Amino acid sequence: MAEPLDYRNPRNTNNAPGFGVPAQPVTVIPLEFELLLTRTQDLAAARAIEVELARKKIDVFRHDRGGDKGQDVELYIRAADRDRAAPVARQIFFRRKRIKSFPPIAKDNAIDLGRRMFDW
């Protein structure tokens, strides 16, 4: 019986050396965004910083860097906006660290309001 060919399967033992998946091109960072505000793997924090900077009318450039170790997000700002943008990022990272430090709620201790509210 014929077997399917596995051209790009990494588990294939018959891979020809030197024919890996080509790397993606690097995104060009605009010249006006000259200051790196943060580099993080916390995608939710990066998005929260972007939203808050947009509320304060501070332009930000997001650069996603994928790689073998995980996806990094870099946020670039203008140098003139550094004094207004740095406290925003610091505050969001502090909040997220504080929230993550709370112990998780055990399922036994969780309150099921849907069941107990209507049992009269």
C-alpha positions as CSV (number, residue, x, y, z in Angstrom):
1,M,0.0,0.0,0.0
2,A,1.3,3.5,-0.8
3,E,2.3,5.7,2.0
4,P,1.9,9.5,2.0
5,L,5.0,11.6,1.7
6,D,6.0,13.7,4.7
7,Y,7.9,16.6,3.2
8,R,7.8,19.1,6.1
9,N,7.2,16.7,9.0
10,P,9.9,17.3,11.7
11,R,9.4,13.7,13.0
12,N,10.3,12.3,9.6
13,T,13.6,10.4,9.6
14,N,14.2,11.0,5.9
15,N,14.4,14.8,6.1
16,A,17.1,16.2,3.8
17,P,19.5,18.3,5.9
18,G,19.6,22.0,5.1
19,F,16.0,22.3,3.9
20,G,14.3,23.7,7.0
21,V,11.4,26.1,7.1
22,P,12.6,29.6,6.0
23,A,12.7,32.3,8.7
24,Q,10.1,35.0,8.5
25,P,11.3,38.5,7.6
26,V,11.8,40.9,10.5
27,T,9.4,43.7,10.8
28,V,10.9,47.1,10.2
29,I,10.5,49.5,13.2
30,P,9.6,53.0,12.1
31,L,12.3,55.6,12.7
32,E,10.1,57.8,14.9
33,F,9.7,55.1,17.5
34,E,13.2,55.2,18.9
35,L,12.8,54.1,22.5
36,L,12.0,50.5,23.7
37,L,9.4,50.8,26.4
38,T,9.1,47.1,27.3
39,R,9.9,43.6,26.1
40,T,7.7,40.9,27.5
41,Q,6.2,37.5,26.9
42,D,3.1,38.5,28.8
43,L,0.8,39.2,25.8
44,A,-2.1,40.4,27.9
45,A,0.0,42.9,29.7
46,A,1.4,44.2,26.4
47,R,-2.1,44.7,25.0
48,A,-3.2,46.4,28.2
49,I,-0.3,48.8,28.0
50,E,-1.2,49.5,24.4
51,V,-4.8,50.3,25.2
52,E,-3.9,52.5,28.1
53,L,-1.3,54.4,26.1
54,A,-3.9,54.9,23.3
55,R,-6.3,56.4,26.0
56,K,-3.5,58.9,26.9
57,K,-3.0,59.6,23.2
58,I,0.6,58.3,23.2
59,D,1.6,56.6,20.0
60,V,3.1,53.1,20.4
61,F,4.5,50.6,17.9
62,R,4.1,46.9,18.7
63,H,6.7,44.5,17.4
64,D,6.0,40.8,17.8
65,R,9.1,38.6,17.8
66,G,8.3,34.9,17.5
67,G,11.0,32.4,18.1
68,D,12.0,29.0,19.5
69,K,11.8,30.2,23.2
70,G,8.3,31.8,22.8
71,Q,6.8,34.9,21.5
72,D,8.2,38.2,22.8
73,V,6.4,41.5,22.3
74,E,8.3,44.7,22.1
75,L,6.6,48.1,22.6
76,Y,8.4,51.1,21.1
77,I,7.5,54.8,21.8
78,R,8.8,58.2,20.9
79,A,11.6,59.5,23.2
80,A,9.5,62.6,24.0
81,D,6.7,60.4,25.4
82,R,9.0,58.5,27.8
83,D,8.1,60.4,31.0
84,R,4.4,59.8,30.4
85,A,4.5,56.2,29.1
86,A,6.9,54.6,31.6
87,P,4.7,55.0,34.7
88,V,1.8,53.5,32.7
89,A,3.7,50.4,31.9
90,R,5.1,50.1,35.4
91,Q,1.7,50.4,36.9
92,I,0.2,47.7,34.7
93,F,3.0,45.3,35.3
94,F,2.7,45.9,39.1
95,R,-1.1,45.2,39.0
96,R,-0.7,42.0,37.1
97,K,2.1,40.8,39.4
98,R,-0.1,41.6,42.4
99,I,-3.1,39.8,40.9
100,K,-1.0,36.7,40.0
101,S,0.3,36.5,43.6
102,F,-3.2,35.8,45.0
103,P,-3.6,32.1,45.7
104,P,-6.0,30.3,43.3
105,I,-9.5,29.6,44.5
106,A,-10.1,25.9,45.1
107,K,-13.1,24.4,43.5
108,D,-14.4,23.2,46.8
109,N,-14.4,26.7,48.2
110,A,-15.9,28.4,45.2
111,I,-19.4,29.8,45.6
112,D,-21.9,28.6,43.1
113,L,-24.4,31.5,43.0
114,G,-26.5,30.0,40.3
115,R,-27.5,27.0,42.3
116,R,-27.8,28.6,45.8
117,M,-29.5,31.8,44.8
118,F,-32.7,30.2,43.6
119,D,-33.0,27.3,46.2
120,W,-35.8,28.8,48.3
